[in-house]
Amino acid sequence: MLIYMKHVLIYVQQFKTAFVKREIEKANIKCQTCVEKAKLDMVTLKQRDEDLDVVFKHIYEDMVAEQLSPKRFDKLSTQYAEEQWASPTKAGL
């Protein structure tokens, strides 16, 4: 193990510029991957938020048409509202 560490240290000393450049490239790729995933997550969350708005509208219409009891409407609307307000998109993230 110690010999391996010495070889790594010698490599870093001899090829410092190349080593630093390679490490920066790796970090940039990792960062870019994280950003792309975050963007995809935001699209998914926004779509879910829009879907919940549609679902809420439908359950309201069902309650008005007496296809859904007021008690059931209250329960469902509370659940959907809690999910929406817990979403990072509502928190401005």
Backbone as XML, in Angstrom:
<?xml version="1.0"?>
<chain id="A" units="angstrom">
  <residue number="1" name="MET">
    <atom name="N" x="0.830" y="-1.193" z="0.000"/>
    <atom name="CA" x="0.000" y="0.000" z="0.000"/>
    <atom name="C" x="0.873" y="1.254" z="0.000"/>
  </residue>
  <residue number="2" name="LEU">
    <atom name="N" x="1.909" y="1.239" z="0.807"/>
    <atom name="CA" x="2.808" y="2.389" z="0.900"/>
    <atom name="C" x="3.531" y="2.612" z="-0.430"/>
  </residue>
  <residue number="3" name="ILE">
    <atom name="N" x="3.919" y="1.534" z="-1.081"/>
    <atom name="CA" x="4.595" y="1.648" z="-2.379"/>
    <atom name="C" x="3.650" y="2.262" z="-3.406"/>
  </residue>
  <residue number="4" name="TYR">
    <atom name="N" x="2.400" y="1.839" z="-3.388"/>
    <atom name="CA" x="1.404" y="2.383" z="-4.307"/>
    <atom name="C" x="1.242" y="3.886" z="-4.079"/>
  </residue>
  <residue number="5" name="MET">
    <atom name="N" x="1.172" y="4.288" z="-2.831"/>
    <atom name="CA" x="1.021" y="5.704" z="-2.506"/>
    <atom name="C" x="2.232" y="6.508" z="-2.988"/>
  </residue>
  <residue number="6" name="LYS">
    <atom name="N" x="3.415" y="5.931" z="-2.867"/>
    <atom name="CA" x="4.620" y="6.612" z="-3.343"/>
    <atom name="C" x="4.572" y="6.795" z="-4.858"/>
  </residue>
  <residue number="7" name="HIS">
    <atom name="N" x="4.116" y="5.773" z="-5.569"/>
    <atom name="CA" x="3.991" y="5.872" z="-7.023"/>
    <atom name="C" x="2.975" y="6.954" z="-7.417"/>
  </residue>
  <residue number="8" name="VAL">
    <atom name="N" x="1.887" y="7.016" z="-6.700"/>
    <atom name="CA" x="0.886" y="8.034" z="-6.980"/>
    <atom name="C" x="1.470" y="9.425" z="-6.733"/>
  </residue>
  <residue number="9" name="LEU">
    <atom name="N" x="2.183" y="9.585" z="-5.646"/>
    <atom name="CA" x="2.795" y="10.870" z="-5.313"/>
    <atom name="C" x="3.817" y="11.279" z="-6.375"/>
  </residue>
  <residue number="10" name="ILE">
    <atom name="N" x="4.635" y="10.350" z="-6.815"/>
    <atom name="CA" x="5.623" y="10.634" z="-7.869"/>
    <atom name="C" x="4.913" y="11.037" z="-9.153"/>
  </residue>
  <residue number="11" name="TYR">
    <atom name="N" x="3.845" y="10.316" z="-9.504"/>
    <atom name="CA" x="3.070" y="10.653" z="-10.711"/>
    <atom name="C" x="2.516" y="12.072" z="-10.621"/>
  </residue>
  <residue number="12" name="VAL">
    <atom name="N" x="1.932" y="12.388" z="-9.484"/>
    <atom name="CA" x="1.339" y="13.709" z="-9.296"/>
    <atom name="C" x="2.417" y="14.790" z="-9.405"/>
  </residue>
  <residue number="13" name="GLN">
    <atom name="N" x="3.564" y="14.538" z="-8.813"/>
    <atom name="CA" x="4.643" y="15.525" z="-8.867"/>
    <atom name="C" x="5.164" y="15.710" z="-10.296"/>
  </residue>
  <residue number="14" name="GLN">
    <atom name="N" x="5.296" y="14.620" z="-11.036"/>
    <atom name="CA" x="5.831" y="14.699" z="-12.399"/>
    <atom name="C" x="4.823" y="15.288" z="-13.384"/>
  </residue>
  <residue number="15" name="PHE">
    <atom name="N" x="3.575" y="14.961" z="-13.183"/>
    <atom name="CA" x="2.544" y="15.372" z="-14.137"/>
    <atom name="C" x="1.464" y="16.219" z="-13.459"/>
  </residue>
  <residue number="16" name="LYS">
    <atom name="N" x="1.913" y="17.144" z="-12.651"/>
    <atom name="CA" x="0.990" y="17.943" z="-11.847"/>
    <atom name="C" x="-0.070" y="18.641" z="-12.704"/>
  </residue>
  <residue number="17" name="THR">
    <atom name="N" x="0.338" y="19.306" z="-13.759"/>
    <atom name="CA" x="-0.600" y="20.050" z="-14.594"/>
    <atom name="C" x="-1.625" y="19.116" z="-15.229"/>
  </residue>
  <residue number="18" name="ALA">
    <atom name="N" x="-1.151" y="18.016" z="-15.791"/>
    <atom name="CA" x="-2.064" y="17.049" z="-16.415"/>
    <atom name="C" x="-2.988" y="16.437" z="-15.373"/>
  </residue>
  <residue number="19" name="PHE">
    <atom name="N" x="-2.444" y="16.138" z="-14.191"/>
    <atom name="CA" x="-3.236" y="15.541" z="-13.124"/>
    <atom name="C" x="-4.342" y="16.498" z="-12.678"/>
  </residue>
  <residue number="20" name="VAL">
    <atom name="N" x="-3.985" y="17.768" z="-12.453"/>
    <atom name="CA" x="-4.969" y="18.760" z="-12.013"/>
    <atom name="C" x="-6.028" y="18.944" z="-13.085"/>
  </residue>
  <residue number="21" name="LYS">
    <atom name="N" x="-5.599" y="19.028" z="-14.340"/>
    <atom name="CA" x="-6.554" y="19.198" z="-15.440"/>
    <atom name="C" x="-7.535" y="18.028" z="-15.491"/>
  </residue>
  <residue number="22" name="ARG">
    <atom name="N" x="-7.040" y="16.819" z="-15.348"/>
    <atom name="CA" x="-7.889" y="15.625" z="-15.380"/>
    <atom name="C" x="-8.874" y="15.620" z="-14.220"/>
  </residue>
  <residue number="23" name="GLU">
    <atom name="N" x="-8.419" y="16.015" z="-13.053"/>
    <atom name="CA" x="-9.301" y="16.049" z="-11.879"/>
    <atom name="C" x="-10.379" y="17.127" z="-12.031"/>
  </residue>
  <residue number="24" name="ILE">
    <atom name="N" x="-10.000" y="18.261" z="-12.594"/>
    <atom name="CA" x="-10.985" y="19.322" z="-12.836"/>
    <atom name="C" x="-12.023" y="18.848" z="-13.842"/>
  </residue>
  <residue number="25" name="GLU">
    <atom name="N" x="-11.575" y="18.163" z="-14.897"/>
    <atom name="CA" x="-12.509" y="17.638" z="-15.896"/>
    <atom name="C" x="-13.483" y="16.643" z="-15.264"/>
  </residue>
  <residue number="26" name="LYS">
    <atom name="N" x="-12.961" y="15.778" z="-14.402"/>
    <atom name="CA" x="-13.831" y="14.814" z="-13.709"/>
    <atom name="C" x="-14.865" y="15.534" z="-12.844"/>
  </residue>
  <residue number="27" name="ALA">
    <atom name="N" x="-14.416" y="16.556" z="-12.129"/>
    <atom name="CA" x="-15.322" y="17.304" z="-11.257"/>
    <atom name="C" x="-16.378" y="18.037" z="-12.081"/>
  </residue>
  <residue number="28" name="ASN">
    <atom name="N" x="-15.958" y="18.597" z="-13.223"/>
    <atom name="CA" x="-16.912" y="19.296" z="-14.087"/>
    <atom name="C" x="-17.961" y="18.349" z="-14.646"/>
  </residue>
  <residue number="29" name="ILE">
    <atom name="N" x="-17.545" y="17.161" z="-15.049"/>
    <atom name="CA" x="-18.491" y="16.166" z="-15.571"/>
    <atom name="C" x="-19.484" y="15.772" z="-14.484"/>
  </residue>
  <residue number="30" name="LYS">
    <atom name="N" x="-18.981" y="15.556" z="-13.286"/>
    <atom name="CA" x="-19.856" y="15.187" z="-12.167"/>
    <atom name="C" x="-20.846" y="16.314" z="-11.869"/>
  </residue>
  <residue number="31" name="CYS">
    <atom name="N" x="-20.350" y="17.542" z="-11.882"/>
    <atom name="CA" x="-21.213" y="18.704" z="-11.624"/>
    <atom name="C" x="-22.279" y="18.835" z="-12.708"/>
  </residue>
  <residue number="32" name="GLN">
    <atom name="N" x="-21.864" y="18.665" z="-13.961"/>
    <atom name="CA" x="-22.811" y="18.776" z="-15.070"/>
    <atom name="C" x="-23.889" y="17.698" z="-14.973"/>
  </residue>
  <residue number="33" name="THR">
    <atom name="N" x="-23.498" y="16.499" z="-14.589"/>
    <atom name="CA" x="-24.457" y="15.411" z="-14.417"/>
    <atom name="C" x="-25.472" y="15.759" z="-13.325"/>
  </residue>
  <residue number="34" name="CYS">
    <atom name="N" x="-24.995" y="16.323" z="-12.232"/>
    <atom name="CA" x="-25.891" y="16.716" z="-11.141"/>
    <atom name="C" x="-26.861" y="17.811" z="-11.582"/>
  </residue>
  <residue number="35" name="VAL">
    <atom name="N" x="-26.362" y="18.767" z="-12.341"/>
    <atom name="CA" x="-27.216" y="19.856" z="-12.819"/>
    <atom name="C" x="-28.286" y="19.316" z="-13.762"/>
  </residue>
  <residue number="36" name="GLU">
    <atom name="N" x="-27.894" y="18.418" z="-14.664"/>
    <atom name="CA" x="-28.861" y="17.835" z="-15.600"/>
    <atom name="C" x="-29.932" y="17.050" z="-14.853"/>
  </residue>
  <residue number="37" name="LYS">
    <atom name="N" x="-29.521" y="16.308" z="-13.826"/>
    <atom name="CA" x="-30.493" y="15.555" z="-13.032"/>
    <atom name="C" x="-31.439" y="16.497" z="-12.300"/>
  </residue>
  <residue number="38" name="ALA">
    <atom name="N" x="-30.903" y="17.588" z="-11.756"/>
    <atom name="CA" x="-31.736" y="18.554" z="-11.052"/>
    <atom name="C" x="-32.755" y="19.200" z="-11.993"/>
  </residue>
  <residue number="39" name="LYS">
    <atom name="N" x="-32.329" y="19.511" z="-13.209"/>
    <atom name="CA" x="-33.251" y="20.087" z="-14.194"/>
    <atom name="C" x="-34.366" y="19.103" z="-14.529"/>
  </residue>
  <residue number="40" name="LEU">
    <atom name="N" x="-34.004" y="17.848" z="-14.714"/>
    <atom name="CA" x="-35.004" y="16.818" z="-14.999"/>
    <atom name="C" x="-35.965" y="16.665" z="-13.825"/>
  </residue>
  <residue number="41" name="ASP">
    <atom name="N" x="-35.439" y="16.678" z="-12.618"/>
    <atom name="CA" x="-36.282" y="16.583" z="-11.422"/>
    <atom name="C" x="-37.256" y="17.756" z="-11.348"/>
  </residue>
  <residue number="42" name="MET">
    <atom name="N" x="-36.798" y="18.946" z="-11.684"/>
    <atom name="CA" x="-37.672" y="20.117" z="-11.651"/>
    <atom name="C" x="-38.793" y="19.997" z="-12.687"/>
  </residue>
  <residue number="43" name="VAL">
    <atom name="N" x="-38.466" y="19.499" z="-13.872"/>
    <atom name="CA" x="-39.498" y="19.304" z="-14.898"/>
    <atom name="C" x="-40.534" y="18.306" z="-14.397"/>
  </residue>
  <residue number="44" name="THR">
    <atom name="N" x="-40.057" y="17.234" z="-13.802"/>
    <atom name="CA" x="-40.957" y="16.202" z="-13.274"/>
    <atom name="C" x="-41.846" y="16.775" z="-12.169"/>
  </residue>
  <residue number="45" name="LEU">
    <atom name="N" x="-41.254" y="17.547" z="-11.259"/>
    <atom name="CA" x="-42.030" y="18.139" z="-10.164"/>
    <atom name="C" x="-43.052" y="19.152" z="-10.678"/>
  </residue>
  <residue number="46" name="LYS">
    <atom name="N" x="-42.663" y="19.950" z="-11.656"/>
    <atom name="CA" x="-43.616" y="20.922" z="-12.218"/>
    <atom name="C" x="-44.769" y="20.212" z="-12.906"/>
  </residue>
  <residue number="47" name="GLN">
    <atom name="N" x="-44.464" y="19.122" z="-13.604"/>
    <atom name="CA" x="-45.521" y="18.358" z="-14.271"/>
    <atom name="C" x="-46.471" y="17.759" z="-13.234"/>
  </residue>
  <residue number="48" name="ARG">
    <atom name="N" x="-45.925" y="17.232" z="-12.146"/>
    <atom name="CA" x="-46.764" y="16.671" z="-11.086"/>
    <atom name="C" x="-47.640" y="17.769" z="-10.473"/>
  </residue>
  <residue number="49" name="ASP">
    <atom name="N" x="-47.079" y="18.952" z="-10.292"/>
    <atom name="CA" x="-47.839" y="20.078" z="-9.751"/>
    <atom name="C" x="-49.014" y="20.417" z="-10.667"/>
  </residue>
  <residue number="50" name="GLU">
    <atom name="N" x="-48.762" y="20.462" z="-11.961"/>
    <atom name="CA" x="-49.834" y="20.739" z="-12.929"/>
    <atom name="C" x="-50.874" y="19.621" z="-12.917"/>
  </residue>
  <residue number="51" name="ASP">
    <atom name="N" x="-50.409" y="18.378" z="-12.820"/>
    <atom name="CA" x="-51.333" y="17.240" z="-12.754"/>
    <atom name="C" x="-52.233" y="17.330" z="-11.523"/>
  </residue>
  <residue number="52" name="LEU">
    <atom name="N" x="-51.666" y="17.730" z="-10.399"/>
    <atom name="CA" x="-52.456" y="17.853" z="-9.175"/>
    <atom name="C" x="-53.512" y="18.951" z="-9.309"/>
  </residue>
  <residue number="53" name="ASP">
    <atom name="N" x="-53.183" y="20.028" z="-10.007"/>
    <atom name="CA" x="-54.188" y="21.069" z="-10.251"/>
    <atom name="C" x="-55.368" y="20.505" z="-11.034"/>
  </residue>
  <residue number="54" name="VAL">
    <atom name="N" x="-55.075" y="19.691" z="-12.040"/>
    <atom name="CA" x="-56.141" y="19.082" z="-12.861"/>
    <atom name="C" x="-56.965" y="18.118" z="-12.014"/>
  </residue>
  <residue number="55" name="VAL">
    <atom name="N" x="-56.277" y="17.295" z="-11.219"/>
    <atom name="CA" x="-56.981" y="16.322" z="-10.364"/>
    <atom name="C" x="-57.884" y="17.067" z="-9.377"/>
  </residue>
  <residue number="56" name="PHE">
    <atom name="N" x="-57.372" y="18.129" z="-8.777"/>
    <atom name="CA" x="-58.171" y="18.896" z="-7.824"/>
    <atom name="C" x="-59.424" y="19.444" z="-8.504"/>
  </residue>
  <residue number="57" name="LYS">
    <atom name="N" x="-59.264" y="19.956" z="-9.706"/>
    <atom name="CA" x="-60.409" y="20.482" z="-10.452"/>
    <atom name="C" x="-61.449" y="19.379" z="-10.677"/>
  </residue>
  <residue number="58" name="HIS">
    <atom name="N" x="-60.972" y="18.180" z="-11.040"/>
    <atom name="CA" x="-61.899" y="17.069" z="-11.301"/>
    <atom name="C" x="-62.635" y="16.618" z="-10.035"/>
  </residue>
  <residue number="59" name="ILE">
    <atom name="N" x="-61.908" y="16.541" z="-8.924"/>
    <atom name="CA" x="-62.613" y="16.102" z="-7.708"/>
    <atom name="C" x="-63.597" y="17.175" z="-7.242"/>
  </residue>
  <residue number="60" name="TYR">
    <atom name="N" x="-63.273" y="18.450" z="-7.482"/>
    <atom name="CA" x="-64.231" y="19.514" z="-7.155"/>
    <atom name="C" x="-65.493" y="19.382" z="-8.011"/>
  </residue>
  <residue number="61" name="GLU">
    <atom name="N" x="-65.277" y="19.163" z="-9.300"/>
    <atom name="CA" x="-66.422" y="18.992" z="-10.200"/>
    <atom name="C" x="-67.251" y="17.770" z="-9.810"/>
  </residue>
  <residue number="62" name="ASP">
    <atom name="N" x="-66.596" y="16.696" z="-9.411"/>
    <atom name="CA" x="-67.307" y="15.492" z="-8.968"/>
    <atom name="C" x="-68.120" y="15.763" z="-7.701"/>
  </residue>
  <residue number="63" name="MET">
    <atom name="N" x="-67.568" y="16.570" z="-6.799"/>
    <atom name="CA" x="-68.308" y="16.889" z="-5.575"/>
    <atom name="C" x="-69.531" y="17.740" z="-5.923"/>
  </residue>
  <residue number="64" name="VAL">
    <atom name="N" x="-69.357" y="18.734" z="-6.790"/>
    <atom name="CA" x="-70.470" y="19.594" z="-7.183"/>
    <atom name="C" x="-71.549" y="18.770" z="-7.886"/>
  </residue>
  <residue number="65" name="ALA">
    <atom name="N" x="-71.136" y="17.785" z="-8.668"/>
    <atom name="CA" x="-72.100" y="16.929" z="-9.376"/>
    <atom name="C" x="-72.622" y="15.810" z="-8.471"/>
  </residue>
  <residue number="66" name="GLU">
    <atom name="N" x="-72.246" y="15.856" z="-7.206"/>
    <atom name="CA" x="-72.675" y="14.873" z="-6.198"/>
    <atom name="C" x="-72.220" y="13.458" z="-6.524"/>
  </residue>
  <residue number="67" name="GLN">
    <atom name="N" x="-71.101" y="13.347" z="-7.230"/>
    <atom name="CA" x="-70.509" y="12.030" z="-7.486"/>
    <atom name="C" x="-69.451" y="11.699" z="-6.432"/>
  </residue>
  <residue number="68" name="LEU">
    <atom name="N" x="-69.163" y="12.679" z="-5.607"/>
    <atom name="CA" x="-68.156" y="12.528" z="-4.554"/>
    <atom name="C" x="-68.692" y="13.236" z="-3.321"/>
  </residue>
  <residue number="69" name="SER">
    <atom name="N" x="-68.661" y="12.553" z="-2.191"/>
    <atom name="CA" x="-69.199" y="13.178" z="-0.975"/>
    <atom name="C" x="-68.293" y="14.329" z="-0.529"/>
  </residue>
  <residue number="70" name="PRO">
    <atom name="N" x="-68.883" y="15.309" z="0.148"/>
    <atom name="CA" x="-68.065" y="16.420" z="0.649"/>
    <atom name="C" x="-66.932" y="15.943" z="1.579"/>
  </residue>
  <residue number="71" name="LYS">
    <atom name="N" x="-67.219" y="14.908" z="2.357"/>
    <atom name="CA" x="-66.202" y="14.379" z="3.274"/>
    <atom name="C" x="-65.029" y="13.797" z="2.481"/>
  </residue>
  <residue number="72" name="ARG">
    <atom name="N" x="-65.346" y="13.035" z="1.455"/>
    <atom name="CA" x="-64.294" y="12.447" z="0.613"/>
    <atom name="C" x="-63.533" y="13.545" z="-0.142"/>
  </residue>
  <residue number="73" name="PHE">
    <atom name="N" x="-64.245" y="14.563" z="-0.612"/>
    <atom name="CA" x="-63.608" y="15.696" z="-1.281"/>
    <atom name="C" x="-62.621" y="16.375" z="-0.335"/>
  </residue>
  <residue number="74" name="ASP">
    <atom name="N" x="-63.060" y="16.620" z="0.897"/>
    <atom name="CA" x="-62.181" y="17.267" z="1.878"/>
    <atom name="C" x="-60.910" y="16.455" z="2.106"/>
  </residue>
  <residue number="75" name="LYS">
    <atom name="N" x="-61.075" y="15.141" z="2.244"/>
    <atom name="CA" x="-59.929" y="14.278" z="2.494"/>
    <atom name="C" x="-58.964" y="14.310" z="1.301"/>
  </residue>
  <residue number="76" name="LEU">
    <atom name="N" x="-59.501" y="14.127" z="0.091"/>
    <atom name="CA" x="-58.646" y="14.105" z="-1.101"/>
    <atom name="C" x="-57.996" y="15.466" z="-1.353"/>
  </residue>
  <residue number="77" name="SER">
    <atom name="N" x="-58.789" y="16.518" z="-1.237"/>
    <atom name="CA" x="-58.234" y="17.843" z="-1.515"/>
    <atom name="C" x="-57.141" y="18.205" z="-0.506"/>
  </residue>
  <residue number="78" name="THR">
    <atom name="N" x="-57.309" y="17.791" z="0.733"/>
    <atom name="CA" x="-56.278" y="18.033" z="1.746"/>
    <atom name="C" x="-54.997" y="17.294" z="1.392"/>
  </residue>
  <residue number="79" name="GLN">
    <atom name="N" x="-55.128" y="16.029" z="0.987"/>
    <atom name="CA" x="-53.945" y="15.251" z="0.601"/>
    <atom name="C" x="-53.232" y="15.879" z="-0.591"/>
  </residue>
  <residue number="80" name="TYR">
    <atom name="N" x="-53.979" y="16.258" z="-1.608"/>
    <atom name="CA" x="-53.366" y="16.854" z="-2.798"/>
    <atom name="C" x="-52.729" y="18.206" z="-2.478"/>
  </residue>
  <residue number="81" name="ALA">
    <atom name="N" x="-53.404" y="18.993" z="-1.665"/>
    <atom name="CA" x="-52.856" y="20.298" z="-1.289"/>
    <atom name="C" x="-51.562" y="20.135" z="-0.492"/>
  </residue>
  <residue number="82" name="GLU">
    <atom name="N" x="-51.539" y="19.188" z="0.420"/>
    <atom name="CA" x="-50.323" y="18.940" z="1.195"/>
    <atom name="C" x="-49.171" y="18.520" z="0.288"/>
  </residue>
  <residue number="83" name="GLU">
    <atom name="N" x="-49.463" y="17.662" z="-0.685"/>
    <atom name="CA" x="-48.419" y="17.235" z="-1.620"/>
    <atom name="C" x="-47.900" y="18.421" z="-2.432"/>
  </residue>
  <residue number="84" name="GLN">
    <atom name="N" x="-48.810" y="19.261" z="-2.891"/>
    <atom name="CA" x="-48.385" y="20.421" z="-3.683"/>
    <atom name="C" x="-47.526" y="21.376" z="-2.869"/>
  </residue>
  <residue number="85" name="TRP">
    <atom name="N" x="-47.949" y="21.681" z="-1.657"/>
    <atom name="CA" x="-47.208" y="22.663" z="-0.873"/>
    <atom name="C" x="-45.918" y="22.105" z="-0.313"/>
  </residue>
  <residue number="86" name="ALA">
    <atom name="N" x="-45.786" y="20.786" z="-0.267"/>
    <atom name="CA" x="-44.534" y="20.173" z="0.165"/>
    <atom name="C" x="-43.525" y="20.113" z="-0.985"/>
  </residue>
  <residue number="87" name="SER">
    <atom name="N" x="-44.009" y="20.334" z="-2.198"/>
    <atom name="CA" x="-43.153" y="20.252" z="-3.380"/>
    <atom name="C" x="-42.130" y="21.381" z="-3.402"/>
  </residue>
  <residue number="88" name="PRO">
    <atom name="N" x="-40.883" y="21.062" z="-3.783"/>
    <atom name="CA" x="-39.852" y="22.104" z="-3.890"/>
    <atom name="C" x="-40.203" y="23.192" z="-4.904"/>
  </residue>
  <residue number="89" name="THR">
    <atom name="N" x="-41.052" y="22.890" z="-5.874"/>
    <atom name="CA" x="-41.418" y="23.918" z="-6.856"/>
    <atom name="C" x="-42.230" y="25.017" z="-6.195"/>
  </residue>
  <residue number="90" name="LYS">
    <atom name="N" x="-43.016" y="24.695" z="-5.174"/>
    <atom name="CA" x="-43.781" y="25.710" z="-4.454"/>
    <atom name="C" x="-42.891" y="26.497" z="-3.501"/>
  </residue>
  <residue number="91" name="ALA">
    <atom name="N" x="-41.783" y="25.883" z="-3.095"/>
    <atom name="CA" x="-40.855" y="26.560" z="-2.193"/>
    <atom name="C" x="-39.902" y="27.471" z="-2.958"/>
  </residue>
  <residue number="92" name="GLY">
    <atom name="N" x="-40.044" y="27.508" z="-4.281"/>
    <atom name="CA" x="-39.202" y="28.383" z="-5.091"/>
    <atom name="C" x="-37.846" y="27.777" z="-5.417"/>
  </residue>
  <residue number="93" name="LEU">
    <atom name="N" x="-37.715" y="26.483" z="-5.248"/>
    <atom name="CA" x="-36.438" y="25.830" z="-5.551"/>
    <atom name="C" x="-36.365" y="25.443" z="-7.002"/>
  </residue>
</chain>
